[in-house]
Amino acid sequence: MRKTQDYYFKRAKKEGFPARSVYKLEEAQKKYGFLRPGQSVLDLGAYPGSWTKYVARLVGPDGLVVAIDIQRLRGVADNVYSLQGDIYDLEPSDLMKISPVFDVVLSDMAPKTTGRRDVDHFRSIALAERALSFAREVLRPGGIFFCKAFQGGDFPCFQDKCRSSFKSVRVIKPKSSRPESVEIFLLCKGKIFPPA
Ligand SMILES: C[S@@+](CC[C@H](N)C(=O)[O-])C[C@H]1O[C@@H](n2cnc3c(N)ncnc32)[C@H](O)[C@@H]1O
């Protein structure tokens, strides 16, 4: 096991998070501070719940986290509404019944990897585009979208789509993301209204 992998894995265990992925979000939050008390946050691809747990603490009792995943997520915190479902079967209107508007949309969704880099890339971009279409619908004007995607040929096109809907788009490769991993994150700030 690599040293960094071991470090983040052990740290997550020690701090009570079910996955090391929490440190990717934490790093972005510490640098850019886009999660705040009282916000309504949509967390796409939430299982096993590290991001959900972290965000639930940050938004606090006056905030709400709506957590979506194909896999069932249970009992994270009182301010978490968890919904088991496939993002391709859900519509933004389903989520707007839970919260009429969101301040932040997060997506850590990832396809089951096949080992074929091109296939995994296309599936990841499809998930990221689906997340973007939700963000366009459910975010308040000025809202924030933080999304994972696998790098590859279609990534620049996805980035352009984000640029057409947000005032600023920043590419982030967190230290806790394994250097050899193709995953990368986009922090999109200031949703433009009406959507492009
Ligand atoms: C890297 S994990 C998320 C880890 C999570 N953010 C955490 O910190 O615990 C990616 C998740 O995306 C979910 N996922 C993949 N395809 C999905 C889809 N079509 N709809 C909803 N969730 C999906 C998977 O079930 C998986 O739990």
PDBQT file of the ligand as one rigid body, heavy atoms in Angstrom, charges set to zero:
ROOT
HETATM    1  C1  LIG A 201     -16.568   7.640  -5.269  1.00  0.00    +0.000 C 
HETATM    2  S1  LIG A 201     -18.131   7.088  -4.759  1.00  0.00    +0.000 S 
HETATM    3  C2  LIG A 201     -18.718   8.444  -3.800  1.00  0.00    +0.000 C 
HETATM    4  C3  LIG A 201     -18.049   8.587  -2.445  1.00  0.00    +0.000 C 
HETATM    5  C4  LIG A 201     -18.758   9.589  -1.552  1.00  0.00    +0.000 C 
HETATM    6  N1  LIG A 201     -18.676  10.951  -2.084  1.00  0.00    +0.000 N 
HETATM    7  C5  LIG A 201     -18.155   9.595  -0.164  1.00  0.00    +0.000 C 
HETATM    8  O1  LIG A 201     -17.394  10.516   0.142  1.00  0.00    +0.000 OA
HETATM    9  O2  LIG A 201     -18.460   8.679   0.616  1.00  0.00    +0.000 OA
HETATM   10  C6  LIG A 201     -19.069   7.222  -6.228  1.00  0.00    +0.000 C 
HETATM   11  C7  LIG A 201     -20.550   6.914  -6.049  1.00  0.00    +0.000 C 
HETATM   12  O3  LIG A 201     -21.247   7.244  -7.256  1.00  0.00    +0.000 OA
HETATM   13  C8  LIG A 201     -22.411   6.423  -7.275  1.00  0.00    +0.000 C 
HETATM   14  N2  LIG A 201     -23.035   6.408  -8.603  1.00  0.00    +0.000 N 
HETATM   15  C9  LIG A 201     -22.500   5.936  -9.752  1.00  0.00    +0.000 A 
HETATM   16  N3  LIG A 201     -23.398   6.015 -10.761  1.00  0.00    +0.000 NA
HETATM   17  C10 LIG A 201     -24.516   6.592 -10.230  1.00  0.00    +0.000 A 
HETATM   18  C11 LIG A 201     -25.793   6.922 -10.769  1.00  0.00    +0.000 A 
HETATM   19  N4  LIG A 201     -26.099   6.658 -12.069  1.00  0.00    +0.000 N 
HETATM   20  N5  LIG A 201     -26.727   7.487  -9.959  1.00  0.00    +0.000 NA
HETATM   21  C12 LIG A 201     -26.425   7.722  -8.641  1.00  0.00    +0.000 A 
HETATM   22  N6  LIG A 201     -25.239   7.411  -8.078  1.00  0.00    +0.000 NA
HETATM   23  C13 LIG A 201     -24.284   6.855  -8.858  1.00  0.00    +0.000 A 
HETATM   24  C14 LIG A 201     -21.862   5.062  -6.866  1.00  0.00    +0.000 C 
HETATM   25  O4  LIG A 201     -22.894   4.209  -6.414  1.00  0.00    +0.000 OA
HETATM   26  C15 LIG A 201     -20.852   5.427  -5.770  1.00  0.00    +0.000 C 
HETATM   27  O5  LIG A 201     -21.373   5.255  -4.487  1.00  0.00    +0.000 OA
ENDROOT
TORSDOF 0
